[in-house]
Every structure is written in structure tokens, then in C-alpha cells.
């Protein structure tokens, strides 16, 4: 069973120049990376609970 957590992110500002767009893309990458790592850690913890440790 998967558990999903809702995350709300509010960004203020405008994306008129290349630097802003790069920073926004970098932020999106960091968010996806964090969510992926969080899910891996959660799965590893569940694996240890069920005797499927590392």
C-alpha cells in the first residue's frame, strides 16, 4: 500500500529571464529528488520491519 503526502509550494515572482527559469528548474529537480529519496528511505524502513533488511 502506498501512502501519498500532499505538498503545497507557493512561489512568488515571475519567470521572465533565463536565470529565473534555471532557478525554477533547479528547484523542481530538488523537490523531485527529495521526494524520491524520502520514498526510498520509507521503503527501506518498511523492509527492515518485515525482515527484508539491507
mmCIF file as Biopython writes it, N, C-alpha, C and O atoms, coordinates in Angstrom:
data_model
#
loop_
_atom_site.group_PDB
_atom_site.id
_atom_site.type_symbol
_atom_site.label_atom_id
_atom_site.label_alt_id
_atom_site.label_comp_id
_atom_site.label_asym_id
_atom_site.label_entity_id
_atom_site.label_seq_id
_atom_site.pdbx_PDB_ins_code
_atom_site.Cartn_x
_atom_site.Cartn_y
_atom_site.Cartn_z
_atom_site.occupancy
_atom_site.B_iso_or_equiv
_atom_site.auth_seq_id
_atom_site.auth_asym_id
_atom_site.pdbx_PDB_model_num
ATOM 1   N N  . UNK A ? 1  ? 0.837  -1.175 0.000   1.0 0.0 1  A 1 
ATOM 2   C CA . UNK A ? 1  ? 0.000  0.000  0.000   1.0 0.0 1  A 1 
ATOM 3   C C  . UNK A ? 1  ? 0.886  1.243  0.000   1.0 0.0 1  A 1 
ATOM 4   O O  . UNK A ? 1  ? 1.809  1.358  0.806   1.0 0.0 1  A 1 
ATOM 5   N N  . UNK A ? 2  ? 0.600  2.158  -0.898  1.0 0.0 2  A 1 
ATOM 6   C CA . UNK A ? 2  ? 1.378  3.382  -0.983  1.0 0.0 2  A 1 
ATOM 7   C C  . UNK A ? 2  ? 0.670  4.497  -0.230  1.0 0.0 2  A 1 
ATOM 8   O O  . UNK A ? 2  ? -0.557 4.603  -0.241  1.0 0.0 2  A 1 
ATOM 9   N N  . UNK A ? 3  ? 1.470  5.318  0.418   1.0 0.0 3  A 1 
ATOM 10  C CA . UNK A ? 3  ? 0.945  6.492  1.096   1.0 0.0 3  A 1 
ATOM 11  C C  . UNK A ? 3  ? 1.444  7.725  0.362   1.0 0.0 3  A 1 
ATOM 12  O O  . UNK A ? 3  ? 2.641  7.865  0.111   1.0 0.0 3  A 1 
ATOM 13  N N  . UNK A ? 4  ? 0.549  8.595  0.028   1.0 0.0 4  A 1 
ATOM 14  C CA . UNK A ? 4  ? 0.913  9.817  -0.665  1.0 0.0 4  A 1 
ATOM 15  C C  . UNK A ? 4  ? 0.696  11.002 0.260   1.0 0.0 4  A 1 
ATOM 16  O O  . UNK A ? 4  ? -0.310 11.094 0.964   1.0 0.0 4  A 1 
ATOM 17  N N  . UNK A ? 5  ? 1.655  11.894 0.238   1.0 0.0 5  A 1 
ATOM 18  C CA . UNK A ? 5  ? 1.555  13.103 1.037   1.0 0.0 5  A 1 
ATOM 19  C C  . UNK A ? 5  ? 1.409  14.285 0.089   1.0 0.0 5  A 1 
ATOM 20  O O  . UNK A ? 5  ? 2.131  14.392 -0.902  1.0 0.0 5  A 1 
ATOM 21  N N  . UNK A ? 6  ? 0.494  15.148 0.394   1.0 0.0 6  A 1 
ATOM 22  C CA . UNK A ? 6  ? 0.274  16.324 -0.425  1.0 0.0 6  A 1 
ATOM 23  C C  . UNK A ? 6  ? 1.191  17.444 0.047   1.0 0.0 6  A 1 
ATOM 24  O O  . UNK A ? 6  ? 1.232  17.774 1.232   1.0 0.0 6  A 1 
ATOM 25  N N  . UNK A ? 7  ? 1.916  18.015 -0.886  1.0 0.0 7  A 1 
ATOM 26  C CA . UNK A ? 7  ? 2.830  19.101 -0.577  1.0 0.0 7  A 1 
ATOM 27  C C  . UNK A ? 7  ? 2.400  20.316 -1.386  1.0 0.0 7  A 1 
ATOM 28  O O  . UNK A ? 7  ? 2.254  20.241 -2.606  1.0 0.0 7  A 1 
ATOM 29  N N  . UNK A ? 8  ? 2.203  21.409 -0.714  1.0 0.0 8  A 1 
ATOM 30  C CA . UNK A ? 8  ? 1.868  22.657 -1.389  1.0 0.0 8  A 1 
ATOM 31  C C  . UNK A ? 8  ? 3.071  23.579 -1.349  1.0 0.0 8  A 1 
ATOM 32  O O  . UNK A ? 8  ? 3.661  23.816 -0.295  1.0 0.0 8  A 1 
ATOM 33  N N  . UNK A ? 9  ? 3.420  24.093 -2.513  1.0 0.0 9  A 1 
ATOM 34  C CA . UNK A ? 9  ? 4.534  25.024 -2.607  1.0 0.0 9  A 1 
ATOM 35  C C  . UNK A ? 9  ? 4.022  26.274 -3.291  1.0 0.0 9  A 1 
ATOM 36  O O  . UNK A ? 9  ? 3.429  26.211 -4.368  1.0 0.0 9  A 1 
ATOM 37  N N  . UNK A ? 10 ? 4.251  27.381 -2.672  1.0 0.0 10 A 1 
ATOM 38  C CA . UNK A ? 10 ? 3.809  28.654 -3.240  1.0 0.0 10 A 1 
ATOM 39  C C  . UNK A ? 10 ? 5.037  29.470 -3.626  1.0 0.0 10 A 1 
ATOM 40  O O  . UNK A ? 10 ? 5.885  29.775 -2.786  1.0 0.0 10 A 1 
ATOM 41  N N  . UNK A ? 11 ? 5.118  29.812 -4.880  1.0 0.0 11 A 1 
ATOM 42  C CA . UNK A ? 11 ? 6.239  30.594 -5.371  1.0 0.0 11 A 1 
ATOM 43  C C  . UNK A ? 11 ? 5.745  31.975 -5.769  1.0 0.0 11 A 1 
ATOM 44  O O  . UNK A ? 11 ? 4.756  32.112 -6.489  1.0 0.0 11 A 1 
ATOM 45  N N  . UNK A ? 12 ? 6.427  32.964 -5.306  1.0 0.0 12 A 1 
ATOM 46  C CA . UNK A ? 12 ? 6.100  34.341 -5.673  1.0 0.0 12 A 1 
ATOM 47  C C  . UNK A ? 12 ? 7.175  34.854 -6.616  1.0 0.0 12 A 1 
ATOM 48  O O  . UNK A ? 12 ? 8.365  34.636 -6.388  1.0 0.0 12 A 1 
ATOM 49  N N  . UNK A ? 13 ? 6.769  35.517 -7.644  1.0 0.0 13 A 1 
ATOM 50  C CA . UNK A ? 13 ? 7.732  36.076 -8.580  1.0 0.0 13 A 1 
ATOM 51  C C  . UNK A ? 13 ? 7.331  35.768 -10.007 1.0 0.0 13 A 1 
ATOM 52  O O  . UNK A ? 13 ? 6.255  35.233 -10.271 1.0 0.0 13 A 1 
ATOM 53  N N  . UNK A ? 14 ? 8.209  36.113 -10.908 1.0 0.0 14 A 1 
ATOM 54  C CA . UNK A ? 14 ? 7.930  35.941 -12.320 1.0 0.0 14 A 1 
ATOM 55  C C  . UNK A ? 14 ? 9.113  35.266 -12.995 1.0 0.0 14 A 1 
ATOM 56  O O  . UNK A ? 14 ? 10.250 35.376 -12.537 1.0 0.0 14 A 1 
ATOM 57  N N  . UNK A ? 15 ? 8.835  34.573 -14.077 1.0 0.0 15 A 1 
ATOM 58  C CA . UNK A ? 15 ? 9.868  33.855 -14.810 1.0 0.0 15 A 1 
ATOM 59  C C  . UNK A ? 15 ? 10.117 34.532 -16.155 1.0 0.0 15 A 1 
ATOM 60  O O  . UNK A ? 15 ? 9.841  33.957 -17.208 1.0 0.0 15 A 1 
ATOM 61  N N  . UNK A ? 16 ? 10.634 35.739 -16.112 1.0 0.0 16 A 1 
ATOM 62  C CA . UNK A ? 16 ? 10.847 36.472 -17.352 1.0 0.0 16 A 1 
ATOM 63  C C  . UNK A ? 16 ? 12.239 36.246 -17.941 1.0 0.0 16 A 1 
ATOM 64  O O  . UNK A ? 16 ? 12.417 36.357 -19.154 1.0 0.0 16 A 1 
ATOM 65  N N  . UNK A ? 17 ? 13.196 35.940 -17.126 1.0 0.0 17 A 1 
ATOM 66  C CA . UNK A ? 17 ? 14.543 35.815 -17.678 1.0 0.0 17 A 1 
ATOM 67  C C  . UNK A ? 17 ? 15.065 34.390 -17.538 1.0 0.0 17 A 1 
ATOM 68  O O  . UNK A ? 17 ? 14.476 33.569 -16.836 1.0 0.0 17 A 1 
ATOM 69  N N  . UNK A ? 18 ? 16.164 34.108 -18.205 1.0 0.0 18 A 1 
ATOM 70  C CA . UNK A ? 18 ? 16.733 32.754 -18.214 1.0 0.0 18 A 1 
ATOM 71  C C  . UNK A ? 18 ? 17.178 32.315 -16.827 1.0 0.0 18 A 1 
ATOM 72  O O  . UNK A ? 18 ? 17.017 31.153 -16.456 1.0 0.0 18 A 1 
ATOM 73  N N  . UNK A ? 19 ? 17.737 33.246 -16.063 1.0 0.0 19 A 1 
ATOM 74  C CA . UNK A ? 19 ? 18.224 32.888 -14.724 1.0 0.0 19 A 1 
ATOM 75  C C  . UNK A ? 19 ? 17.067 32.416 -13.849 1.0 0.0 19 A 1 
ATOM 76  O O  . UNK A ? 19 ? 17.199 31.418 -13.140 1.0 0.0 19 A 1 
ATOM 77  N N  . UNK A ? 20 ? 15.945 33.114 -13.888 1.0 0.0 20 A 1 
ATOM 78  C CA . UNK A ? 20 ? 14.783 32.714 -13.095 1.0 0.0 20 A 1 
ATOM 79  C C  . UNK A ? 20 ? 14.286 31.336 -13.510 1.0 0.0 20 A 1 
ATOM 80  O O  . UNK A ? 20 ? 13.919 30.520 -12.665 1.0 0.0 20 A 1 
ATOM 81  N N  . UNK A ? 21 ? 14.277 31.083 -14.813 1.0 0.0 21 A 1 
ATOM 82  C CA . UNK A ? 21 ? 13.821 29.777 -15.297 1.0 0.0 21 A 1 
ATOM 83  C C  . UNK A ? 21 ? 14.770 28.674 -14.854 1.0 0.0 21 A 1 
ATOM 84  O O  . UNK A ? 21 ? 14.321 27.591 -14.478 1.0 0.0 21 A 1 
ATOM 85  N N  . UNK A ? 22 ? 16.080 28.931 -14.892 1.0 0.0 22 A 1 
ATOM 86  C CA . UNK A ? 22 ? 17.050 27.930 -14.427 1.0 0.0 22 A 1 
ATOM 87  C C  . UNK A ? 22 ? 16.877 27.664 -12.941 1.0 0.0 22 A 1 
ATOM 88  O O  . UNK A ? 22 ? 16.917 26.514 -12.502 1.0 0.0 22 A 1 
ATOM 89  N N  . UNK A ? 23 ? 16.688 28.718 -12.171 1.0 0.0 23 A 1 
ATOM 90  C CA . UNK A ? 23 ? 16.498 28.548 -10.727 1.0 0.0 23 A 1 
ATOM 91  C C  . UNK A ? 23 ? 15.223 27.766 -10.441 1.0 0.0 23 A 1 
ATOM 92  O O  . UNK A ? 23 ? 15.195 26.931 -9.537  1.0 0.0 23 A 1 
ATOM 93  N N  . UNK A ? 24 ? 14.170 28.030 -11.205 1.0 0.0 24 A 1 
ATOM 94  C CA . UNK A ? 24 ? 12.918 27.306 -11.029 1.0 0.0 24 A 1 
ATOM 95  C C  . UNK A ? 24 ? 13.100 25.833 -11.394 1.0 0.0 24 A 1 
ATOM 96  O O  . UNK A ? 24 ? 12.621 24.958 -10.673 1.0 0.0 24 A 1 
ATOM 97  N N  . UNK A ? 25 ? 13.786 25.549 -12.505 1.0 0.0 25 A 1 
ATOM 98  C CA . UNK A ? 25 ? 14.053 24.165 -12.897 1.0 0.0 25 A 1 
ATOM 99  C C  . UNK A ? 25 ? 14.891 23.455 -11.842 1.0 0.0 25 A 1 
ATOM 100 O O  . UNK A ? 25 ? 14.671 22.278 -11.556 1.0 0.0 25 A 1 
ATOM 101 N N  . UNK A ? 26 ? 15.848 24.169 -11.268 1.0 0.0 26 A 1 
ATOM 102 C CA . UNK A ? 26 ? 16.686 23.592 -10.218 1.0 0.0 26 A 1 
ATOM 103 C C  . UNK A ? 26 ? 15.846 23.269 -8.981  1.0 0.0 26 A 1 
ATOM 104 O O  . UNK A ? 26 ? 16.029 22.229 -8.349  1.0 0.0 26 A 1 
ATOM 105 N N  . UNK A ? 27 ? 14.937 24.159 -8.651  1.0 0.0 27 A 1 
ATOM 106 C CA . UNK A ? 27 ? 14.054 23.924 -7.506  1.0 0.0 27 A 1 
ATOM 107 C C  . UNK A ? 27 ? 13.167 22.705 -7.743  1.0 0.0 27 A 1 
ATOM 108 O O  . UNK A ? 27 ? 12.995 21.880 -6.846  1.0 0.0 27 A 1 
ATOM 109 N N  . UNK A ? 28 ? 12.605 22.586 -8.942  1.0 0.0 28 A 1 
ATOM 110 C CA . UNK A ? 28 ? 11.778 21.414 -9.257  1.0 0.0 28 A 1 
ATOM 111 C C  . UNK A ? 28 ? 12.585 20.129 -9.162  1.0 0.0 28 A 1 
ATOM 112 O O  . UNK A ? 28 ? 12.094 19.122 -8.652  1.0 0.0 28 A 1 
ATOM 113 N N  . UNK A ? 29 ? 13.824 20.156 -9.652  1.0 0.0 29 A 1 
ATOM 114 C CA . UNK A ? 29 ? 14.689 18.983 -9.565  1.0 0.0 29 A 1 
ATOM 115 C C  . UNK A ? 29 ? 14.925 18.609 -8.107  1.0 0.0 29 A 1 
ATOM 116 O O  . UNK A ? 29 ? 14.841 17.436 -7.743  1.0 0.0 29 A 1 
ATOM 117 N N  . UNK A ? 30 ? 15.217 19.599 -7.278  1.0 0.0 30 A 1 
ATOM 118 C CA . UNK A ? 30 ? 15.459 19.336 -5.854  1.0 0.0 30 A 1 
ATOM 119 C C  . UNK A ? 30 ? 14.228 18.737 -5.178  1.0 0.0 30 A 1 
ATOM 120 O O  . UNK A ? 30 ? 14.348 17.842 -4.342  1.0 0.0 30 A 1 
ATOM 121 N N  . UNK A ? 31 ? 13.059 19.227 -5.538  1.0 0.0 31 A 1 
ATOM 122 C CA . UNK A ? 31 ? 11.823 18.707 -4.949  1.0 0.0 31 A 1 
ATOM 123 C C  . UNK A ? 31 ? 11.628 17.253 -5.346  1.0 0.0 31 A 1 
ATOM 124 O O  . UNK A ? 31 ? 11.339 16.410 -4.497  1.0 0.0 31 A 1 
ATOM 125 N N  . UNK A ? 32 ? 11.783 16.952 -6.632  1.0 0.0 32 A 1 
ATOM 126 C CA . UNK A ? 32 ? 11.624 15.571 -7.097  1.0 0.0 32 A 1 
ATOM 127 C C  . UNK A ? 32 ? 12.665 14.659 -6.461  1.0 0.0 32 A 1 
ATOM 128 O O  . UNK A ? 32 ? 12.360 13.521 -6.105  1.0 0.0 32 A 1 
ATOM 129 N N  . UNK A ? 33 ? 13.885 15.152 -6.317  1.0 0.0 33 A 1 
ATOM 130 C CA . UNK A ? 33 ? 14.954 14.377 -5.698  1.0 0.0 33 A 1 
ATOM 131 C C  . UNK A ? 33 ? 14.621 14.077 -4.240  1.0 0.0 33 A 1 
ATOM 132 O O  . UNK A ? 33 ? 14.790 12.946 -3.785  1.0 0.0 33 A 1 
ATOM 133 N N  . UNK A ? 34 ? 14.151 15.076 -3.511  1.0 0.0 34 A 1 
ATOM 134 C CA . UNK A ? 34 ? 13.783 14.897 -2.108  1.0 0.0 34 A 1 
ATOM 135 C C  . UNK A ? 34 ? 12.661 13.870 -1.968  1.0 0.0 34 A 1 
ATOM 136 O O  . UNK A ? 34 ? 12.720 12.986 -1.113  1.0 0.0 34 A 1 
ATOM 137 N N  . UNK A ? 35 ? 11.646 13.995 -2.811  1.0 0.0 35 A 1 
ATOM 138 C CA . UNK A ? 35 ? 10.513 13.068 -2.736  1.0 0.0 35 A 1 
ATOM 139 C C  . UNK A ? 35 ? 10.976 11.647 -3.042  1.0 0.0 35 A 1 
ATOM 140 O O  . UNK A ? 35 ? 10.547 10.697 -2.386  1.0 0.0 35 A 1 
ATOM 141 N N  . UNK A ? 36 ? 11.847 11.499 -4.031  1.0 0.0 36 A 1 
ATOM 142 C CA . UNK A ? 36 ? 12.362 10.172 -4.368  1.0 0.0 36 A 1 
ATOM 143 C C  . UNK A ? 36 ? 13.175 9.569  -3.235  1.0 0.0 36 A 1 
ATOM 144 O O  . UNK A ? 36 ? 13.004 8.395  -2.907  1.0 0.0 36 A 1 
ATOM 145 N N  . UNK A ? 37 ? 14.057 10.357 -2.635  1.0 0.0 37 A 1 
ATOM 146 C CA . UNK A ? 37 ? 14.860 9.863  -1.514  1.0 0.0 37 A 1 
ATOM 147 C C  . UNK A ? 37 ? 13.984 9.525  -0.313  1.0 0.0 37 A 1 
ATOM 148 O O  . UNK A ? 37 ? 14.215 8.527  0.371   1.0 0.0 37 A 1 
ATOM 149 N N  . UNK A ? 38 ? 12.991 10.347 -0.063  1.0 0.0 38 A 1 
ATOM 150 C CA . UNK A ? 38 ? 12.080 10.106 1.057   1.0 0.0 38 A 1 
ATOM 151 C C  . UNK A ? 38 ? 11.352 8.778  0.866   1.0 0.0 38 A 1 
ATOM 152 O O  . UNK A ? 38 ? 11.204 8.014  1.820   1.0 0.0 38 A 1 
ATOM 153 N N  . UNK A ? 39 ? 10.898 8.496  -0.346  1.0 0.0 39 A 1 
ATOM 154 C CA . UNK A ? 39 ? 10.189 7.242  -0.590  1.0 0.0 39 A 1 
ATOM 155 C C  . UNK A ? 39 ? 11.136 6.052  -0.469  1.0 0.0 39 A 1 
ATOM 156 O O  . UNK A ? 39 ? 10.729 4.997  0.019   1.0 0.0 39 A 1 
ATOM 157 N N  . UNK A ? 40 ? 12.391 6.196  -0.901  1.0 0.0 40 A 1 
ATOM 158 C CA . UNK A ? 40 ? 13.358 5.107  -0.763  1.0 0.0 40 A 1 
ATOM 159 C C  . UNK A ? 40 ? 13.624 4.792  0.705   1.0 0.0 40 A 1 
ATOM 160 O O  . UNK A ? 40 ? 13.683 3.626  1.096   1.0 0.0 40 A 1 
ATOM 161 N N  . UNK A ? 41 ? 13.783 5.828  1.510   1.0 0.0 41 A 1 
ATOM 162 C CA . UNK A ? 41 ? 14.035 5.631  2.941   1.0 0.0 41 A 1 
ATOM 163 C C  . UNK A ? 41 ? 12.833 4.961  3.590   1.0 0.0 41 A 1 
ATOM 164 O O  . UNK A ? 41 ? 12.991 4.064  4.419   1.0 0.0 41 A 1 
ATOM 165 N N  . UNK A ? 42 ? 11.641 5.390  3.219   1.0 0.0 42 A 1 
ATOM 166 C CA . UNK A ? 42 ? 10.429 4.797  3.772   1.0 0.0 42 A 1 
ATOM 167 C C  . UNK A ? 42 ? 10.339 3.327  3.409   1.0 0.0 42 A 1 
ATOM 168 O O  . UNK A ? 42 ? 9.977  2.503  4.250   1.0 0.0 42 A 1 
ATOM 169 N N  . UNK A ? 43 ? 10.666 2.982  2.164   1.0 0.0 43 A 1 
ATOM 170 C CA . UNK A ? 43 ? 10.621 1.593  1.734   1.0 0.0 43 A 1 
ATOM 171 C C  . UNK A ? 43 ? 11.660 0.758  2.463   1.0 0.0 43 A 1 
ATOM 172 O O  . UNK A ? 43 ? 11.392 -0.387 2.829   1.0 0.0 43 A 1 
ATOM 173 N N  . UNK A ? 44 ? 12.850 1.323  2.678   1.0 0.0 44 A 1 
ATOM 174 C CA . UNK A ? 44 ? 13.889 0.599  3.395   1.0 0.0 44 A 1 
ATOM 175 C C  . UNK A ? 44 ? 13.473 0.337  4.836   1.0 0.0 44 A 1 
ATOM 176 O O  . UNK A ? 44 ? 13.712 -0.747 5.368   1.0 0.0 44 A 1 
ATOM 177 N N  . UNK A ? 45 ? 12.852 1.325  5.464   1.0 0.0 45 A 1 
ATOM 178 C CA . UNK A ? 45 ? 12.393 1.134  6.838   1.0 0.0 45 A 1 
ATOM 179 C C  . UNK A ? 45 ? 11.335 0.056  6.903   1.0 0.0 45 A 1 
ATOM 180 O O  . UNK A ? 45 ? 11.340 -0.761 7.824   1.0 0.0 45 A 1 
ATOM 181 N N  . UNK A ? 46 ? 10.425 0.038  5.939   1.0 0.0 46 A 1 
ATOM 182 C CA . UNK A ? 46 ? 9.389  -0.991 5.912   1.0 0.0 46 A 1 
ATOM 183 C C  . UNK A ? 46 ? 10.013 -2.358 5.683   1.0 0.0 46 A 1 
ATOM 184 O O  . UNK A ? 46 ? 9.581  -3.349 6.272   1.0 0.0 46 A 1 
ATOM 185 N N  . UNK A ? 47 ? 11.043 -2.413 4.814   1.0 0.0 47 A 1 
ATOM 186 C CA . UNK A ? 47 ? 11.733 -3.668 4.565   1.0 0.0 47 A 1 
ATOM 187 C C  . UNK A ? 47 ? 12.382 -4.222 5.815   1.0 0.0 47 A 1 
ATOM 188 O O  . UNK A ? 47 ? 12.353 -5.430 6.046   1.0 0.0 47 A 1 
ATOM 189 N N  . UNK A ? 48 ? 12.969 -3.351 6.626   1.0 0.0 48 A 1 
ATOM 190 C CA . UNK A ? 48 ? 13.593 -3.781 7.875   1.0 0.0 48 A 1 
ATOM 191 C C  . UNK A ? 48 ? 12.552 -4.279 8.859   1.0 0.0 48 A 1 
ATOM 192 O O  . UNK A ? 48 ? 12.816 -5.208 9.622   1.0 0.0 48 A 1 
ATOM 193 N N  . UNK A ? 49 ? 11.376 -3.675 8.852   1.0 0.0 49 A 1 
ATOM 194 C CA . UNK A ? 49 ? 10.321 -4.099 9.755   1.0 0.0 49 A 1 
ATOM 195 C C  . UNK A ? 49 ? 9.814  -5.486 9.415   1.0 0.0 49 A 1 
ATOM 196 O O  . UNK A ? 49 ? 9.393  -6.232 10.299  1.0 0.0 49 A 1 
ATOM 197 N N  . UNK A ? 50 ? 9.852  -5.835 8.132   1.0 0.0 50 A 1 
ATOM 198 C CA . UNK A ? 50 ? 9.358  -7.130 7.690   1.0 0.0 50 A 1 
ATOM 199 C C  . UNK A ? 50 ? 10.456 -8.150 7.492   1.0 0.0 50 A 1 
ATOM 200 O O  . UNK A ? 50 ? 10.231 -9.189 6.872   1.0 0.0 50 A 1 
ATOM 201 N N  . UNK A ? 51 ? 11.638 -7.871 8.005   1.0 0.0 51 A 1 
ATOM 202 C CA . UNK A ? 51 ? 12.742 -8.830 7.927   1.0 0.0 51 A 1 
ATOM 203 C C  . UNK A ? 51 ? 13.437 -8.872 6.583   1.0 0.0 51 A 1 
ATOM 204 O O  . UNK A ? 51 ? 14.124 -9.844 6.269   1.0 0.0 51 A 1 
ATOM 205 N N  . UNK A ? 52 ? 13.266 -7.825 5.783   1.0 0.0 52 A 1 
ATOM 206 C CA . UNK A ? 52 ? 13.913 -7.772 4.472   1.0 0.0 52 A 1 
ATOM 207 C C  . UNK A ? 52 ? 14.996 -6.717 4.499   1.0 0.0 52 A 1 
ATOM 208 O O  . UNK A ? 52 ? 15.116 -5.935 3.555   1.0 0.0 52 A 1 
ATOM 209 N N  . UNK A ? 53 ? 15.766 -6.675 5.524   1.0 0.0 53 A 1 
ATOM 210 C CA . UNK A ? 53 ? 16.756 -5.620 5.714   1.0 0.0 53 A 1 
ATOM 211 C C  . UNK A ? 53 ? 17.744 -5.495 4.580   1.0 0.0 53 A 1 
ATOM 212 O O  . UNK A ? 53 ? 17.722 -6.266 3.621   1.0 0.0 53 A 1 
ATOM 213 N N  . UNK A ? 54 ? 18.606 -4.516 4.707   1.0 0.0 54 A 1 
ATOM 214 C CA . UNK A ? 54 ? 19.565 -4.209 3.658   1.0 0.0 54 A 1 
ATOM 215 C C  . UNK A ? 54 ? 20.522 -5.308 3.477   1.0 0.0 54 A 1 
ATOM 216 O O  . UNK A ? 54 ? 21.409 -5.221 2.628   1.0 0.0 54 A 1 
#
